[in-house]
């Protein structure tokens, strides 16, 4: 499952992609606030070490602060 789309703003710790393997779901979360670029689509089979999404950091250091 892809929780965001390319160009979407994401907050730190937001769910970005959910990978299902062996009937278990693994939620991949954004390590930083920024803008998402998604490299996969719902239903795609992915390989080990495949890039699924990239989070580009906010250019304004004040964005994403609590």
C-alpha positions in Angstrom: 0.0 0.0 0.0 1.3 3.5 -0.9 0.1 6.0 1.7 1.3 9.2 -0.1 1.7 10.4 -3.6 4.7 12.0 -5.3 4.9 15.7 -4.5 3.0 15.3 -1.2 4.2 17.0 1.9 4.9 14.5 4.7 5.6 14.9 8.4 8.3 13.1 10.3 7.2 9.6 11.3 4.2 9.6 8.8 3.5 6.3 7.1 4.8 6.4 3.5 4.6 2.8 2.3 3.3 -0.5 3.7 5.0 -3.6 2.5 3.3 -7.0 2.9 5.6 -10.0 3.2 4.6 -13.5 4.4 1.2 -12.2 5.4 2.8 -9.5 7.7 2.6 -5.8 7.0 5.6 -3.6 7.6 5.0 0.2 7.7 7.8 2.3 6.4 7.8 5.8 8.0 9.3 9.1 6.9 12.5 9.7 8.9 12.2 13.5 8.3 9.6 16.0 7.2 9.7 16.9 3.6 8.3 16.1 0.1 7.8 12.6 -1.1 8.8 11.0 -4.3 7.2 7.5 -4.7 9.0 4.9 -6.9 6.4 2.1 -6.7 2.7 1.6 -7.2 0.1 -0.4 -5.3 0.4 -4.1 -6.1 4.0 -3.9 -7.4 6.3 -6.7 -6.3 9.5 -5.3 -4.9 13.0 -6.7 -4.5 15.3 -6.6 -1.5 17.0 -3.2 -1.3 14.7 -1.7 -3.9 14.1 2.0 -3.5 10.4 2.5 -2.7 10.2 6.2 -1.9 12.4 9.2 -1.2 11.7 12.0 1.2 13.4 15.3 0.1 14.0 17.5 3.2 12.2 20.8 3.5 14.2 23.7 2.3 12.9 25.9 5.1 14.4 24.8 8.4 11.4 26.1 10.3 9.0 23.8 8.5 8.1 20.6 10.3 9.1 21.9 13.8 6.7 21.3 16.6 
